[in-house]
């Protein structure tokens, strides 16, 4: 029997769910999930290695890209332990404290990614609208301050909701809808008044899910106005191409994020598969695709990646082909 007070709740566990209706195929489904996590780890670690090893990439744009890669790594590592335990070993139990720790890291890294993308939009805005002042406006010190501000923003945005949720009683079924802990999922299991929690969650959603994309959109409106005044078509296409990778990264984060929020808030009658698909797309796909996008669209990153993947020629004459 579940205890109804929050002080004793920590002694209980939650039950994770894989993909509803496909329990028998979880062992086989572990293969694509493993490949997704491996691709995320390898891709983002490669981006970080390329930026770190090439002094010419120690610029604000690539410092922000390294922040994005670290955030994607954190997001992948936050969900990997429970997802792999569910699909590999059918281990579905997660302790109360571990669930809240995972919830904190998942949402923190997700909001951090949104903040980094907003900072990258500002970088593109300055680079295109004020190219002659770029180096004076965006210095390494200012980039570090933007990263610190993004970190503090996520810290103060997620922690209060975590404390508010933790003090509430969980006396309903503790079966979660996903293979990881999400705030939207846990709040449904509370058997108390959640009005204040819902209002705070809505405020955070407006601050992150609405404000960040709106500011990014406004920056690109200004960018497009500036590009339209470029004299030659070649210059316009080059400027647009410089923004394309960031635009794609924005789309693959915010479309699933907004979709998941809408499903949890308004899709109570939707199939459980819809909830699982939207959550997995939101949390697993951006960390995989971001390194691919920047490796393909950015010449310096692509050159660095090819340099890492291409084996060096041997210096010993007997290793050379005759």
N, C-alpha and C positions, 0 to 999 in steps of 0.2 A: 504493500500500500504506500502510495506516494505521500510524503509529509507535506503539509501545506505552509510551513513557515520557511522563510529564506535561509535562516541560520542552519537548519538541518538539511536544506536542499543539496548542499555541497557534498553530502555523503552518497548521493545517488548518481545515476548515469543517464545519458541520453542514448538513443538507438539511431544509428545512421542508416541511410537507405541508399542503395546503388541506383540502378535503373529499374523502376517498377515494371513487373511483368517479364523481366529478362534475368531473373535470379539464376537460372540454370546456365546462362551464357556468360556469367560474370568472369569466369576464368579466361574465356576467349576475349572478352571486352577489355581485360587488363592489358592485352597486347597493344591496342591503339593508344590507350591512356599512358602506358609506359613510353611509347614512342613520342607522344606529345610532350611529356615532361622532359624526356631526354633531349628533344629538339629545343625546348625552351632553355634548358641549362647550357647546352653546347652553344646555341646561338648567342645568348646574352653574355656568356663568359668570353666568347670570341670577340664580340663588340668591345667589351671592357679591355681585353688584352690588346687589341689593335689600337685603341685610343691611348692606352697607357704606354705602349712601346714606341709610338710615333710622336716625337716632339712637335711636329707640325700640326698635330691634332689637339694640342693643349690650348684650345680656344673656347670661348663661351658656348658656341653652338655644340661642340663635341663634349664639353663638360656637362651640358644639359642632357645630351644623348646618353652619356654614361650614367647619369642619375636615372634616366628612364630605364636603362638596362638593369641597374641595381634594383629598381622598384619591381620590374618584371620578375627578376630572380626571387625577390622576397615574396611576391604574390604566388609564384609557383611552389616555392618551398613551404608556404603556409598551408596549402591544401593537399600537397603530395602525400604526407604520412597517412592521413585518414582515407583518402581515395584509394591508395595502393593497398591499405589493410583491408578495405571492404572488397575490392575486386580480386586481390591475390589470395587472401586468407579467410575471407568471409567474416572478418572480425569487425563487428558493428558497434560495439559498446565504446563510449567515450565518457570520461569522467566529467563531472560538473565543471571543475576548475580548468581542465584541458579544453573543454568546449568553449568556455569564455575567453581563454587565451587565444585560441584559434580565431574566434569571432573578431577579437581586437586586431590581430595581425592582418586578417583578410580585408577588413574594411579600411584599416589604416593604409595598407599598401594600395588598395584600390583608389582611395581618395588622394593618396600621394601621386599616383599616376596621373590623375586628373589635374593636379596642381602643376606637375612638371610639364604636361602638355600645354597648359596655360602659359607657363614661363617660356616655352619654346615658341609659342605664337607671338609673344612679345619680342623674342629674338628675331623672328622673321620680319616682324613689323619694322623694327629698327633697321635691320639690314637692307630692306628694300626702300623704305620711306626716307631714311636718314643715313645713307651709306657712308657719307664723309665723316659722320660723327659716331659711327658704329663702335669703333675701338675706345672712344672716350666715354660713351654711354654704358656699354656693356663690357666691363672689365672682369677679370677673374674674381676679384673681391666681391663685386656686386652679384655675380653669378652664385657665389657661395652663400651670400646673404639671401638670395631668392630661394636657394635650396633649403636653408635653415628656416625661412618663413613658411615654406611649404610643409616642412616637418612639424613645426609648431602648430600650424593650422590643422593638420590631421590629428595631432595629439589632443588638442583641445576640442576637436569636433567629435572624436570617437569615444574618448574616456567618459564623459558625462553620460552618454547613452548606455555605456557598459555598466556603470554604477547604478543607474536608474533601473536597468533590467535585472541586475543581479539581486536587488533587494526585494523583488517581487516573488510571490509564491508560484511554484510550478506544480499544479495538482492534476493536470490532465495527462493524456497519453504523451509520453516523452519520445515518441517516434518522430524523427526529423524527416524532412522531404528530400534531403541531399546527403552526399557522402562527406559533408563538411558542415560546420556551424555558421549560419547566417543570422543576422539580427531579425530580418523579416520572418524567418522561420521560427525562431525561438519565441518571439512576441505572441505568436498564435497559441502557444502552450500555457500562457499565463492565465490564472483564474482570479484576476483582480482588475480593478479599474486601471486602464492603460491610457487614459486620455492625455495625461501630461507626457507620457513616453511617445505617444503618437504625434503630439504637437511638436515635441523636440525633434523627433525623427523627420517630420515634414520640414522643419526649419533647416536641418542639416542637408536634406535633399535639395531644398531650394538653393542653399549656399553652394553646394557642389554640383549637383546634376543640372541645375538650371543656370546658375550664375557663371560657372566656368565656360560652358559652351556658348553662352551669350557673349561673354567677353572675347572669346576666340572668334566668334562670328563677326563682331564689331571690328576686330583687328584685321580680319580678312576683307571686310568691306573697304577699309582704308587702304589696304594693300592693293586691292583691285583698282581702286581709283587712281592710285599712283602708277600702277602698271599701264593703265589705259593711256597715260600721258607720255609713255615712252615713245620715242620717235620711230623706231624700227620694229618690225614684226619679230625679228630674231631676238631682240632684247626682251620683248614681252614674253616670248615662249621660254626663254632661259630663266626669267624671273619666276614664271609659273611653275616650271619644272623644279626649281629650288624649293618650292613650297609643297610639292605634290606628296612627298613622303610623309610630311607632318600632317597633311590633310587626311591621308589614308589612316595614319595612326589614330587621329581623332575619331574618325568614323568607326573603326573597329572597336574602339572603347565605348563610345557614347551610345551607339545604336543598341548593343546588347544591354548596357546599363539601364537605359530608359525602358527598354522592353521588359527587363526583369522587374523593375520597379512597378511598371503598369500591371504585369501579371500578378505580382504579390498583392497589389492594392485592389485591383478590380477583377482579377481572373479567378475568383473563388470556385467557380464551376468549371474551370478549364481542366483538361486532362493533366494528371501528375507528370506525364512525359513532357508537356509544354514547360512546366516549371523546371524540370531537370535540364532540358535542352537549353533554355535561356540562361540558367545559372552556369552551366558548363561552358557555354559560348562566351559568357561575360568574363569568367575567371581564367579559362584555359587558353582561349584563342589569341588574345592580344599579346601575351608573352612569347608566343610562338611566331606570330606574323611580324611583329615589330622589327626583330633583327633581320628578317628576310627582306622587308620593305627597304630598310636603310642600307642593307648590303647591295641591293639591286639599284636603287635610285641615287645613292651618294657615291660619287666617283672615288673620293679618298678612302671611304670605308670599304668599298668594293676592292680597291687596289690592296688595302691592308689585309682583307680577308683572303684574297687570292695568294698573297705573299705568305700567309700562315699555312694555307692548304697546300701550296706548291713545295715539294721537297727541295732542299738546297742541293746544289751540285757538290759532289765530293771534291776536296782539295788534293786528293792523292792521285797521282797519274795512273796507277794501276786500276783505279775504279772507273776511269774514263773508257768510253767505248772506242774500239779501234775501227 
